Amino acid sequence: MSAPPSDTAARPVTAVMPDVTGGNALRAQEQMDGTQVRFEDVTGKDREVVDPQAWRVCGSRPGANQQITSYPVVLLVAPTTESCP
């Protein structure tokens, strides 16, 4: 008789979120090759990120070094000409 599967076994962890905070949004996206990534304007101005090269990463969901359990991963970004809030 085998033991019932645990919650961990039911939801396998596929990856750990790298710490990309402070880096260039395009480079962060490239670093996460193969991972679904969505950009979100962290300033609250709800701007679309057309050129990730012109944006910096202020944070992420999930946070750095946290397990990625759902996709897409969200990179919270601000234009390189502005400070992170």
C-alpha positions in Angstrom: 0.0 0.0 0.0 1.5 3.4 -1.0 1.1 6.6 0.9 -1.2 9.3 -0.5 0.7 12.0 -2.4 1.5 15.1 -0.5 0.5 18.6 -1.5 4.1 19.2 -2.6 3.9 16.2 -5.0 0.6 17.5 -6.4 2.0 20.9 -7.3 5.6 20.4 -8.4 7.9 23.4 -8.2 9.3 24.1 -11.6 11.8 26.9 -10.8 13.0 29.5 -8.3 12.7 33.2 -9.1 16.1 34.7 -9.7 17.0 38.0 -8.0 16.7 40.4 -11.0 15.8 43.5 -9.0 17.7 46.6 -10.1 18.6 45.1 -13.5 17.5 45.9 -17.0 14.0 44.4 -17.8 15.1 43.0 -21.2 18.1 41.3 -19.7 15.9 39.9 -16.9 13.5 38.5 -19.5 16.4 37.0 -21.4 17.8 35.5 -18.2 14.5 33.7 -17.6 14.6 32.1 -21.0 11.6 29.8 -21.5 9.6 31.3 -18.6 6.4 33.2 -19.3 7.1 36.8 -18.2 4.7 39.8 -18.0 5.8 43.4 -17.3 3.8 45.6 -15.0 4.4 49.4 -14.5 5.1 49.6 -10.8 4.7 53.4 -10.8 0.9 53.1 -11.0 0.8 55.0 -14.3 -0.2 51.7 -16.1 2.1 52.3 -19.1 2.6 49.5 -21.6 6.2 48.2 -21.8 6.9 48.3 -25.5 10.8 48.4 -25.2 11.9 46.4 -22.1 15.5 47.7 -22.7 14.3 51.2 -21.5 12.9 49.8 -18.2 14.5 48.6 -14.9 13.2 45.9 -12.6 12.0 47.1 -9.3 10.6 43.8 -8.0 8.8 40.7 -9.0 6.0 38.3 -8.3 7.0 35.9 -6.9 9.8 37.7 -5.0 13.5 36.9 -5.5 14.5 33.4 -4.5 10.8 32.3 -4.1 9.4 29.3 -5.7 7.6 29.9 -9.0 4.3 28.1 -8.8 2.2 29.9 -11.4 2.8 31.7 -14.7 3.3 34.3 -16.0 6.0 35.6 -13.7 5.4 39.4 -13.2 8.3 41.8 -13.4 7.4 45.1 -11.7 9.2 47.7 -13.7 9.8 51.5 -14.0 11.4 53.4 -16.9 15.2 53.8 -16.5 14.6 57.6 -16.4 12.5 57.2 -13.2 13.2 55.8 -9.7 11.6 52.7 -8.3 8.8 53.7 -5.9 
